[in-house]
Amino acid sequence: MKVKNVTFLGYSQAVPGDSLYQSAFDVAAAVSRAGYVVVNGGGPGVMRASTEGAQYAGGKAVGITFYPKNATFFEGHDTGNNVDKMIETKSYLERTLKLLDYGDIYVIFNGGTGTVSEFGMAWGLARLYFGHHKPLILFGGFWYPILEEFGKHMKLRPEELKVYRILTEVDEVVPTIHLFEKELGEAHLRDPYNPFKKHAPPQKR
């Protein structure tokens, strides 16, 4: 597995000066210096911070958004989030799926219900395609008690605990991406099936 795009997910109301905003900025700068492309939802908060961090480090940022008519509290578009490329989708669901599809790995920060839904879908897909999955980096120590509670009360399978790493330091992120690349590269050599690759339909006989 070779990572190219890193999708950033997190709180849309983080503002400059917040530790959360600064963490997203710093992580984005670090992954950009390592040659990865930053991907986010095109909105404010963690999304905008990741764009600014990427561009500060000389990297690129891709935004994925949509323009709703009746979504009263949608915060997924910010004219101040000056991504290098913007991809427009037709709905919130399509946007979420595109964020997950476009990224090869996810860095997930603290956030609200939108972040929770993105985390849940990313985690579920990782379990479904385990061995060929897209890994999760859960950034922040607050993730430890959350995952501990899931482990106590939810019926988790062993492989579901292997698809993520909880990190608390910026300088841990790039080495962890490299580790995931190595682990999944070895799995790919054992079984080259790639569920994210578009396959030709079977030929009729």
N, C-alpha and C positions, 0 to 999 in steps of 0.2 A: 504494500500500500504506500502510495506517495501522496502526501498532503499538499494541496495547492491553496485551497480557500479555507479560511477559518471564520465561522459564523459566530458573532457576538450577540448574546441575548441578555436582557436585563431591564432594570427599572427605567421607565421613560421620563420620570420626574426628577432624576438626579441632576444636579446643577454644578457648574464650576465652583470649586471650593469644597465640595463634598468628598469624603474619602472614597466613596463608591465611584464617583465620576473620575477621580484621579486614578483609581485602580484600573478602570476600563481604558483610560488614556495610556497608562504605562504598559499594560499588557499588549494593547494594540501596537504600540511603538516597538515593543520587544519582538512580536511575531513578524512585524513588517521588516525589521532589520534582518531577520532570519530568512527573508525572501517569500513570506506568505502574503496572500491577499486577504484583506479584512472584508467581511461581509456583515451587513446589519440591515435593520428594517427601515432605514431612511428617516428615522424620527429623532426626537430629542433624547436627552438623558444619556444612558449608556451607549445608545446607538450613535449619537453625535460625538460623544467622547472617543469612541473607537475610531471614527473617521478622522478626528483631529489628531489622535495619537499615531495613526498610520501615516498620515500626510506629514506630520512633524518629523517622522523617521525616514521620509523619502519614499514611502510605500503608496499603495493604491487601496481605495475603498470602493466597494460596490454596495449600492442600496437597493432594497427590494420593498416596494410599497404598493398601496392602492389608494384610490380616492373615493371614499364612501359618501353616500348621500344622507343616510339616516343613522349612522353610528355616532351617537352623541358624544361618547367619551373616547373616541379613537384618537390616539396620539402618535400614530405611526408615520407622520410626515412632518418634516421640519425644514423650512426653507433655509435655515442656517446650517443644516447638515449637508455640506457641499461635497457629496461623494463624486468620485471620478466617473462613475457609470451608474445610472438609475434604471432599474427594471420595474415596470409597472404591471401589476396583476389586476385581476377583476374583482377579487373578494378577499376578505380576511383569511379565510381558509386556504385559498390558493396562495396567498402571500406567505402564510406559515409553512406550507409544504415546499414552496420555492426556497425559502430560507434554509430549510433542512436539506433539500436536494442540492442546492448550490454549494453548501459547505461540505468539507470533507471531515471536519471535526468541529465540535461546538464548545465555546467557552461561555458558561452560564453564571451570571452574577446574581446578586439579590434583586428581587423584583416583585411585582404584583401578580394578579391572576393571569395576565397575558404571559408572563415569564413561566408561571407554573404550568400553563397549558403547553407551552413550547417544550419545557423540560420533560413533561410526561410523554409527549409524542416522540421526542428524541430518544428517551429511555426505552420506550416500548419498541421502537424500530430497531434499536441496538440489540435488544434481546431477541427479536424476531430473526434478525440476520446475523446472529452471533457468530463470530469468526470472520465475517466479512462486513462487520458493522462499522458505523461511524462513531468514534468514541466521544465521551463527554468529559470536559474539564469543569468541575464545579468549583468556582473561585470564591473562597471565603470560609472562615472557620465556622460560621453559622450553619453550614451544610452538615457538619458532623452530627449534631443532635437530631436534625431532620431525618437523616438517613438511618440513624439509630432507632428512631421511633417507627419508621417504615419497617425496619427489620423486626421489631418487637410485635407489631400489630398486623402487618400485611403478609400475605403468603408469597414471599419472594422466592425465586429460584436461584440456584447458585450462580448461574451465568450472568444474572442481572447485576450482581455485585462486582463483576469483573470488567464492565464496560466503561467505568468512570474512575476518575481520580479526584480527590478533594485536595486543592492547593490553597495556600495562604500567602505565598510569596511570588512576586512577579518573575524573579529569576528562575523559578521552578517550571514555568510554563513551556518554554521552548524545549528544554530537555525532555519534558513529559511528552510533547508532540513527537519528538524523535523516538522515544520509547514506544509509543503507540505505532508509529510507522514500522519499526522493527518487528514488533509482535505480530501485527497484521500482515506484514510482508511475508513472514514465515508461514502464517496460516494460509495465505494465498498460494504459496508454493506447494503446500500439501493438497490444496483443493482450489483450483483456479476459478471456480464459479464466482461471478461478481453480480449480485442482484441489482446493483445500481446501473449496470451497463445495459443499454438498449440492445436487445437481442432480436435477430430476424425471426419472423414468424415461421413456424414449421411448414415445410413444403408438403403440398398435397400429393398423394400417390395415385 
